[in-house]
Amino acid sequence: LQMVADVGKMLTKEVIIPVNADKPAYLTAPALALGTSVLLFAVVPFAPTVIGVDLNVGIFYVLAISSVSVVSLLLAGWGSNNKYALLGAFRAVAQLVSYEVPMIMSILVPILLARSMSTVALVEAQRIPFVIFAPVSALIFFVSSLAETGRSPFDLLEAESEIVAGFHTEYTGMYFGLFMAAEYIAILFMCALFVTAFFGGYRFFGVENIVLSNGFALGRGLAILALVVKVSLVFFVFMWIRATLPRLRIDQLLNFNWKFMVPLTLALLFTVAVLDKLILDYIPGVTADSWSRALIHFVSNILIGFGALEILRRRGRQVRLAHEAQQQIADAAAAD
């Protein structure tokens, strides 16, 4: 009941608009943020034939709509006429634009495996879940989703100790509530997209195809239930990570993305594209639904992941040794 009480309190609170605010931008930002979050669910398949609209470019639609949310953050920062809000908006843009790159490249892996950008086609192609084909790509997509939704340890958008509340510092009442609703709706969507792309969506051992003797499609209800359970589990992991990991610095966040995540996703994407072509064209008897295809992709994905971790470990060791050497020189100079 705590959530109900919070909503009621937020609805009854006074809305205070700063005197020097740019009102059109200030008022448009929360509505735009909520609208883009809701529109994303139009292409989520909840069960066979249960979907808002089955676009043959559903993933492209998702990427296009999600990029609009960045505009709402900029409008909020600029319209508030507050230095902390503007700084929070700049951070948000840097973070969201940066982590869209590995997120897009990691979701291209299931698109290549399914040969389609339709979300329904992605689900129907997963007799074997794509997380088995590409576990490292799935992990990268999950980490990028944390950054895209501003969850810990990527919650620099609202680092209280540095920039108060970020881009929504000057928002109160229902306008602040719209931002909170948009944030959690976006998290639910990212969980649903993650499940759809890598964990088979509504598929669960064929229960989605069950039809009773009287013609009642029981499978639809079971498919929706399967999707809800999967999304709930991923959402729980989102919340668990928030309560576990400390916040990164902005330089650590961007370095981790551009120096590790992006090169790794490029290597994984190139390997999957080349390897899948060779498997299906030159290995007799291997089909799109065969476990041998999944096993080959799994092994290559894991090898690339371990190779990247080893490179990261060696780089970290070099940085640590260089720092220790500098510290020893400084200590010697201080002793003299």
Protein Blocks (a to p, Z undefined) as FASTA:
>chain_A
ZZmmmmmmmmmpccdddfklcfklmmmmmmmmmmmmmmmmmmmcfbghiafbdcfklmmm
mmmmmmmmmmmmmmmmmmnopaklmmmmmmmmmmmmmmmmmmmmmmmmmmmmnopabfkl
mmmmmmbafklmmmmlmmmmmmmmmmmnopafklmmlgfklnonojmlmgghjllmmmmm
mmmmmmmmmmmmmmmmmnopjagghlmmgccfkopafklmmmmmmmmmmmmmmmmmmmmm
mmmpccddfklmmmmmmmmmmmmmmmmmmmmmmmmmmmmmmmghiafkbmklmmmmmmmm
mmmmmmmmmmmmmmmmmmmmmmmmmmmmmmmmmmZZ
